[in-house]
C-alpha cells in the first residue's frame, strides 16, 4: 500500500486557455464527467464538495466560453429532472482526456528524470 507521500510526483496537469478569459482544466472536466455519471448538476457538485450555485456557475461558464452547450438541463420526470451532457459535452470531455493522455505521454521521460532529481539528496556546498 502506498502512502500519499510515496505517490508518483511530479505529475502533469493540463489547462487549455480557449481565449483570454476562458479556460478548461481538470476541475471543469471532472464536473462534466460527474454530471454525466450522476445525471444532475447538484449531485455532480456534491460529489466534488461544491455548492449547486458554484457547479451551475461553472457549467454556465463552460457553455459560454465554448459557444456551444456542453450541458443541458432536463425538466420533469420522476425525480424532477436533471442534466445531461450534450454530444458536444461528451466530445469536449473525450478530447480533453485525449490531450491530457498525449501530453503526459510526451513528457513521461522528463517527469521521471525530474522525479529522480528531486529524490536525490542535496550536495553540500564546498568550503
C-alpha positions as CSV (number, residue, x, y, z in Angstrom):
1,X,0.0,0.0,0.0
2,X,1.4,3.4,-1.0
3,X,1.4,6.3,1.4
4,X,0.3,9.7,0.0
5,X,4.0,10.8,0.3
6,X,5.0,7.9,-2.0
7,X,2.9,9.0,-4.9
8,X,4.5,9.3,-8.3
9,X,5.1,13.0,-8.3
10,X,5.7,15.3,-10.1
11,X,2.8,14.9,-12.4
12,X,1.3,16.9,-15.3
13,X,-1.9,18.9,-15.1
14,X,-3.4,20.3,-18.3
15,X,-5.2,23.6,-18.6
16,X,-6.4,24.8,-22.0
17,X,-6.8,28.5,-22.5
18,X,-9.5,28.9,-25.0
19,X,-9.3,32.7,-25.1
20,X,-8.1,35.5,-22.8
21,X,-11.0,34.9,-20.3
22,X,-11.9,31.3,-20.7
23,X,-10.1,28.1,-19.8
24,X,-10.9,24.4,-19.4
25,X,-9.0,22.3,-16.9
26,X,-9.2,19.2,-14.8
27,X,-11.8,20.6,-12.4
28,X,-14.3,21.6,-15.1
29,X,-13.8,18.3,-17.0
30,X,-14.3,16.4,-13.7
31,X,-17.5,18.3,-13.1
32,X,-18.8,17.4,-16.6
33,X,-17.8,13.7,-16.0
34,X,-19.7,13.8,-12.7
35,X,-22.8,15.3,-14.4
36,X,-22.7,12.5,-17.0
37,X,-22.4,9.9,-14.2
38,X,-24.8,11.4,-11.8
39,X,-27.4,12.9,-14.1
40,X,-27.7,16.2,-12.3
41,X,-25.7,19.3,-11.6
42,X,-26.4,19.3,-7.9
43,X,-25.2,15.7,-7.4
44,X,-22.1,16.3,-9.5
45,X,-21.3,19.3,-7.4
46,X,-21.9,17.4,-4.1
47,X,-19.5,14.7,-5.4
48,X,-16.9,17.4,-5.6
49,X,-17.8,19.2,-2.3
50,X,-19.1,22.1,-4.3
51,X,-22.3,24.1,-3.9
52,X,-25.0,23.8,-6.5
53,X,-24.5,27.5,-7.3
54,X,-20.8,27.0,-7.9
55,X,-21.4,23.9,-10.1
56,X,-24.1,25.8,-12.1
57,X,-21.8,28.8,-12.5
58,X,-19.1,26.6,-13.9
59,X,-21.5,24.8,-16.2
60,X,-22.7,28.2,-17.4
61,X,-19.1,29.4,-17.9
62,X,-18.2,26.2,-19.9
63,X,-21.3,26.7,-22.1
64,X,-20.4,30.4,-22.6
65,X,-16.7,30.0,-23.4
66,X,-17.2,27.1,-25.7
67,X,-20.0,28.9,-27.6
68,X,-21.9,25.5,-27.5
69,X,-23.9,23.9,-24.8
70,X,-22.0,21.2,-23.1
71,X,-24.7,20.5,-20.6
72,X,-28.5,20.6,-20.9
73,X,-30.9,20.7,-18.1
74,X,-33.9,18.3,-18.2
75,X,-37.2,19.2,-16.6
76,X,-39.8,16.9,-15.3
77,X,-39.6,13.2,-14.8
78,X,-39.9,11.0,-11.7
79,X,-37.1,12.8,-9.8
80,X,-37.9,16.3,-11.0
81,X,-35.4,16.4,-13.9
82,X,-31.7,16.6,-14.0
83,X,-28.9,17.4,-16.5
84,X,-27.1,15.6,-19.3
85,X,-24.1,16.2,-21.4
86,X,-24.8,17.2,-25.0
87,X,-23.0,15.5,-27.8
88,X,-20.6,18.5,-27.8
89,X,-20.1,18.0,-24.0
90,X,-19.2,14.3,-24.5
91,X,-16.8,15.3,-27.3
92,X,-15.3,18.0,-25.1
93,X,-14.5,15.6,-22.3
94,X,-13.2,12.9,-24.7
95,X,-11.0,15.5,-26.5
96,X,-9.6,16.9,-23.2
97,X,-8.8,13.5,-21.8
98,X,-7.0,12.6,-25.1
99,X,-5.0,15.8,-25.0
100,X,-4.2,15.0,-21.4
101,X,-3.0,11.5,-22.2
102,X,-1.0,12.6,-25.2
103,X,0.7,15.4,-23.1
104,X,1.5,13.0,-20.3
105,X,3.0,10.5,-22.7
106,X,5.1,13.2,-24.4
107,X,6.7,14.3,-21.1
108,X,6.9,10.9,-19.4
109,X,10.7,10.7,-19.6
110,X,11.2,14.2,-18.4
111,X,8.9,13.8,-15.5
112,X,10.7,10.6,-14.5
113,X,14.1,12.4,-14.7
114,X,12.7,15.3,-12.6
115,X,11.3,12.8,-10.1
116,X,14.8,11.2,-9.9
117,X,16.5,14.5,-9.4
118,X,14.1,15.6,-6.7
119,X,14.6,12.3,-4.9
120,X,18.4,12.8,-4.7
121,X,19.9,14.3,-1.5
122,X,21.3,17.8,-1.8
123,X,25.0,18.0,-2.2
124,X,26.7,20.1,0.5
125,X,28.4,23.3,-0.6
126,X,32.2,23.2,-0.9
127,X,34.2,25.2,1.6
